């Protein structure tokens, strides 16, 4: 695969304290996947890292932090991977 085979012009949308994040690339070829680290603020601990689906350039990969019992976990970091 050449250097032009990777996605370009990629953006991550999400913020610490939110529930959902997304990533989208608008140039190049290949795929992008969003990921987030989710935090349970009630228990004061991380619950894990969660990935959205791999999607083609032009599509949006989304992921939402899960509920842990009665608590909605929140984003504490994230980004995206390309391939």
Buried (B, 14 or more C-beta within 10 A) or exposed (E): EEEEEBBEEBEBBBEEEBBBBBBBBEEBBBBBBBBBBBBBEEEEEEBEEBEBEBBEBEBBBBBBBBEBEEEBBBBBBBBBBBE
